[in-house]
Structures are given as structure tokens and as C-alpha cells.
Amino acid sequence: MDQQTYMIISTAWAVLAVVGRWLLFRKAGKPGWHSIIPILNAYDEYDICWKGRKIFLVVLLAAIAGGCASQAQENPFLAAVGAMAALWVLIIHWRQSMKLARSFGKGGLTGFFLFLFNNIGRVILGLSAAEYVGKE
């Protein structure tokens, strides 16, 4: 794949992410423009479906995983810590996908779709007739 094609696909994927979050935020009563700001959009999405402020745990684990993975060749302990943190982030992403689906009155199949295809799933959920019912 040449660089121009890659840039077009990457830009389309980023626009899809912003549009999907914008639609969900509007349905949940949050400002749609929050979907444009990187850390704020993650915070708002987690705030829509989690009780408490668990976003800080996810951000911390993602930072640990990224930092440890970059040093993995030099230190096997850091590689193990990075792998465990990445697994934990994956588990949190699974739970967040399920909670997001339930926050809009949808079931496990929608949550599974959100887990696998999060940007497309957000757009579909945002354009559907589903309404925000609140946190579990």
C-alpha cells in the first residue's frame, strides 16, 4: 500500500471515530465537540457508561504498556509488565464496549460489535433509534 492510500484510509478512519463519538455524545447529553479533543473524548465516553472515574486507570495502564513495550528488548521484566498492562487494557476495553451498549439499551451482540469495530459501531449506535438510558 502506498503512502497516499494509507493517508486517505487513516484520515477516513479518524473522521469516522470523531463522527461516531459526536453522535453518541449528543444522544447522551454531552457536547458533540468533545469528540474532537483526544483526552476529553475518552473521558466523556467512559463517563457515559462507567460509575466512578475509572478512565484514569485505563490511561495509566495504556501509558505503562506503551512505555514498557518500547523498552522490551532491553529488559524482559518490562516486556512482561507491558504485556500484562496491555492485556488489562484489552479487558477494560471489552467491559467498556459492553457497558456502552447497555447505556444505550442494547445487548451483548452490540457490545461485541463495538469491541471489534468500535468506530463503525459508534456510528451505527449513534444513527440508530437507540436512546441513552444511563449508566448501569
Phi, psi and omega per residue, in radians:
M1 nan 2.255 -3.133
D2 -1.377 2.935 -3.031
Q3 -1.141 -0.643 -3.120
Q4 -1.160 -0.758 3.101
T5 -1.094 -0.749 3.106
Y6 -1.049 -0.753 3.125
M7 -1.125 -0.701 3.125
I8 -1.126 -0.795 3.140
I9 -1.144 -0.738 3.127
S10 -1.107 -0.736 3.125
T11 -1.147 -0.743 3.109
A12 -1.094 -0.700 3.130
W13 -1.151 -0.705 3.111
A14 -1.153 -0.719 3.102
V15 -1.116 -0.705 3.101
L16 -1.063 -0.706 3.119
A17 -1.107 -0.777 -3.136
V18 -1.149 -0.790 -3.127
V19 -1.095 -0.771 3.140
G20 -1.070 -0.816 3.117
R21 -1.174 -0.672 3.131
W22 -0.995 -0.838 -3.128
L23 -1.099 -0.744 3.127
L24 -1.161 -0.739 -3.135
F25 -1.083 -0.735 3.135
R26 -1.084 -0.729 3.118
K27 -1.141 -0.570 -3.101
A28 -1.540 0.041 3.095
G29 1.481 0.275 3.090
K30 -1.828 2.730 3.112
P31 -1.112 2.305 -3.131
G32 -1.104 -0.568 -3.089
W33 -1.151 -0.237 3.078
H34 -1.103 -0.343 -3.133
S35 -1.220 -0.248 -3.121
I36 -1.496 -0.462 -3.067
I37 -1.573 2.052 -2.969
P38 -0.930 -0.982 -3.076
I39 -1.298 -0.642 3.136
L40 -1.126 -0.651 -3.134
N41 -1.177 -0.664 3.090
A42 -1.164 -0.754 3.122
Y43 -1.054 -0.828 -3.122
D44 -1.124 -0.689 3.140
E45 -1.125 -0.739 3.095
Y46 -1.209 -0.600 3.117
D47 -1.141 -0.501 3.118
I48 -1.142 -0.619 -2.995
C49 -2.105 -0.176 3.133
W50 -1.883 2.488 2.938
K51 -1.501 2.334 -3.080
G52 1.593 -2.986 -3.060
R53 -2.099 1.012 -3.084
K54 -1.272 -0.093 3.129
I55 -1.038 -0.584 -3.122
F56 -1.116 -0.646 3.086
L57 -1.111 -0.765 -3.125
V58 -1.136 -0.769 3.131
V59 -1.110 -0.737 3.118
L60 -1.088 -0.793 3.138
L61 -1.145 -0.668 3.097
A62 -1.118 -0.701 3.111
A63 -1.147 -0.710 3.102
I64 -1.117 -0.799 -3.124
A65 -1.070 -0.785 3.138
G66 -1.160 -0.752 3.136
G67 -1.160 -0.722 -3.140
C68 -1.247 -0.650 -3.136
A69 -1.127 -0.560 3.142
S70 -1.254 -0.378 3.141
Q71 -1.859 0.193 -2.993
A72 -1.082 -0.603 -3.108
Q73 -1.244 -0.453 -3.092
E74 -1.532 -0.453 -3.044
N75 -2.513 1.974 -3.124
P76 -1.127 -0.500 3.104
F77 -1.120 -0.757 3.110
L78 -1.134 -0.589 3.090
A79 -1.116 -0.719 3.126
A80 -1.176 -0.756 3.102
V81 -1.093 -0.737 3.107
G82 -1.090 -0.719 3.121
A83 -1.148 -0.720 3.125
M84 -1.163 -0.718 3.119
A85 -1.143 -0.701 3.111
A86 -1.126 -0.674 3.082
L87 -1.117 -0.725 3.124
W88 -1.117 -0.713 3.094
V89 -1.089 -0.681 3.094
L90 -1.105 -0.723 3.102
I91 -1.130 -0.753 3.100
I92 -1.093 -0.702 3.109
H93 -1.087 -0.698 3.090
W94 -1.064 -0.876 -3.133
R95 -1.095 -0.681 3.141
Q96 -1.147 -0.673 3.114
S97 -1.102 -0.752 3.121
M98 -1.157 -0.730 3.135
K99 -1.174 -0.640 3.112
L100 -1.112 -0.754 3.109
A101 -1.077 -0.792 3.141
R102 -1.166 -0.525 3.114
S103 -1.144 -0.367 3.104
F104 -1.918 0.348 3.057
G105 1.298 0.339 -3.132
K106 -1.841 2.921 -3.059
G107 -1.778 -2.841 -3.059
G108 -1.149 -0.575 3.132
L109 -1.127 -0.722 3.074
T110 -1.133 -0.716 3.090
G111 -1.076 -0.706 3.094
F112 -1.113 -0.735 3.103
F113 -1.113 -0.720 3.091
L114 -1.102 -0.617 3.123
F115 -1.148 -0.777 -3.089
L116 -1.365 -0.744 -3.048
F117 -2.244 1.185 -2.965
N118 -1.031 -0.775 -3.094
N119 -1.195 -0.765 3.114
I120 -1.163 -0.714 3.121
G121 -1.082 -0.669 3.109
R122 -1.133 -0.722 3.126
V123 -1.115 -0.798 3.132
I124 -1.088 -0.788 3.117
L125 -1.115 -0.674 3.131
G126 -1.196 -0.585 -3.132
L127 -1.554 -0.220 -3.114
S128 -1.317 3.083 3.123
A129 -1.411 -0.002 -3.123
A130 -1.071 2.437 3.100
E131 -2.034 2.660 3.139
Y132 -1.214 2.158 -3.129
V133 -1.874 -0.089 3.098
G134 1.818 3.125 -3.140
K135 -1.289 2.736 3.110
E136 -1.109 nan nan
